[in-house]
Amino acid sequence: MKYLIILLALTLFINCTSKKDNTTFPVNSTAIHSSPEIKLKADSTIFDSDDELESGIIKEAEEIGYSIVSITIKFPQRNWEESFNLNVEELKGVSQKEILNGIGKPVAIAYKKEMHAALMDLQSEGKSIFTITTSANERQLKKITGILSGVKNSNSSDLPGTITITSGGNEKISFSYFITPEIVRYNGKKLTALYADRANLKVLKFKML
C-alpha cells in the first residue's frame, strides 16, 4: 500500500508539470499596432526593396521657389539630420501644402548621394563677369577654360538653368545655375569657370506617413 501511494503521488506531479510547460500566454495585439516604430516599418513596405529606405521626422520645411520645397529631416535611429530640395511636381501622392504643414510628422524617404560641379565664378581674361564675386578661395577651386554654351535667355522662373563650358580638348562640364544677363552676353565666348565638387542628395522616393 505504501508503494502504491508513492506511485500515485509521482504520477500526479508529472501531469501537473506537463500542463504548466504547455501553457500559452496571449499577445497584446493592441499594444503592437499602436507602436509608432512598428507602424513606420510597416508603411515602408510600399517601396521597392532595392531602395535604401529610412524613416524620419520633418524638422524644417520652407518653400524656396515654385514647386521646390527645402526640408530638413531628422533620422532618430542614427541621430542625424539631412537637408533635401524636393520638386513636388516629381512626387506622387503628396502636395506642397502637405509637406509645408508636415513639421513634426513622420516620413519615409529613399535617396542617394551624387557628386556634381557647383559653379562658383565665371571669369573673362582673369576677371569675374559678375558684379558680386565669389568669396571662395580660388586655390581650392577647380577650373575649366572653354566656350560657353546653352545660354539663350536669362532666367524667368524660380528654377536654375543649365550652362556648359567646352574646353579645347573637347572636355565638357555642365553647371546648374541661375542664368543672369551677364551670362547671356558671354554665350559663345571663351570663359573660365571656377567650380567645386559638391555632394547632392537626390530624392528617389518620398511619402508622408
N, C-alpha and C positions, 0 to 999 in steps of 0.2 A: 504493500500500500504506500509506503514511504517513497519508493522509487517512482510509482505512478503519479504521485502528487508533484514530484520534482519535474517529471517529463511534461506534464500538463502546463506547469508554470513556464518552462523553457519555450514550449510551442507558442504560448500566448505572447511572450516577449518578442519572439521573432516576427510574428504577424504585425504587431504594433509598430515595430521598427520599419518594416517594409512599407506600410501605409504612409509613414511620415516622410520617407525618401521620395515617394511618388507624388507628393503634394505639389500642385502648381499654384502660382500666385498671379492674379490678374494684373495686366499692364494698364496704367492710366493713360488711355489714348488721348484724352482731352489735354493733358499736360504736354504731350509730344507735339500735337498740332498747334499749340499756342506758342511754341518756342520760335522767336524771330530768326535765330540762326538756321534752324531746320527749314523754315519757310524760304529763306533766301536760296538755300541749296536746292530745294525742290523746284523753285521757279527757274533756276539756272539751266534746267534740262531742256528748255526750249531752244537753246543754242546748239550749234554743231559741236561735237566733241573734239574736233580738231583745233578749235579756238581756245586759247588760254583765257578763261573767264574768271573775273573777280567780282565779288560783291562789295559795295561800299556805301558811303553816305555823302550826299551833296553838301558841301560846306559853304561854297560860294557859287553864285550864278549871276552873270551880267551880259546884257546884250551889247555887242561891240560893232554891230552892223547888220544890215538886212540879212536874215536867215542864219546869222552866225551868233552863237552863244558861247561865252567863255565860262567854263565851270571848273571848280576845284573839288576833287573827290577825295575823301579820307578813307583809307583802307585799314580798318581796325585790326585785322588779323596780323598785319605786318607793321602796324603803327607808322604808316607812310601816307603822304599826300602827293597827288599829281594833278596838273592842270591840263585841260583839253579845250580845243576850239571845235565846237560841234556845228556842222552845217545841217540845220534842221530839215532842209529840203531833201537831204540824203538819208534821213532816218525814217523808219516806218513805225507807225503806231504811237507816235509821241509828238506833241506840239511844242512850239517855242514857249507858249504861256505855261504849259505844264512844267517845263524844265525850270523856268524863271521862278515859279512858285514852289519848286521842289526842294528848297533848302531844308536840310534836316531829314529828308526822306531817303529810303534805300534805293539803290540802283544796281543793275548788273551791266558790266561793260567788258568788252573784249577789245584789245588794242595791241599795236606793235610799234616798236621804235624804229624810225627811219632816219638816215642822215641826209641832210640837204645843205646846199650852199646858200648862206644868208648874205645878201648884198649889203655892204657897209658904206661904199662910196663908189662914185664913177668919176674918173679923172681924165682930163684932156691936157696933154703936154705937162703933166705933173701937178695940175691944179684941179680942184674939185669943181664940177659943173653945178653943184648945189650952193645955194646961199648959206645954208647951215651945214657945216661939215661934220663928219663923224668925230666923236671923241675917243674912238678906239685907237689903240697903239698900232700904227701901221706895221711895225716889225712883227707883230703877232698875227697879221692877216696874210692870206694868200692873194696872189694876183694873176690875172689873165688879161692880155692885151690883144685886141682884135676889133672886128667890125660889129657894131651894134645893130641888131635886127629884131623884128617882132613888134616894133612900136609904130602905131598909126595915130592914135589919139590919146589924150590924157584921160585918166580915169573919170568916168561919170557915175560910177557906182561905188558902193562901200567895199567892194571886193578888189583885191590886188590883181594886176595883170601879170603877164609873163614876158620877160625880155631875154635875149640871147646874145652872148658875145662869142664870136668865132675867130679863133687865132689864125695866124698864117700857116700853122701846121695842121689846120682843119680840126683843132680841138674846140669842142662846143660846151659851154656851160650856160644853163638857163637859170634865171632867178625869178622868184615870185616877188613882185614889188609894185607899189602904187605908182602908176605912171604919171609923172608931172610934166608940165610944159617944157621944162629944161631938158628932160629925157627925149621928148618928141623932136626937139630941134637937132639932136645929135643922131637921129636914126640914120643908119647907113654910113656913119662916120667911125673913125678909129678912136676907141676909148680904152682906158684901163679900168677894170673892175677890181675893187678890193673886197674880199669876202672872207667869211669864216665858216667852217664846218659846224653845223648845229644839229642837235637831235630833235626830231619831230615825232610826237606821239600821234599816230594815225589810228582813229577810232574805227574798228571793224563792225562792231555791233553795240547797241545801247538800248536799255529798256528800263523804264520806271517800274518799281515793284510795289 
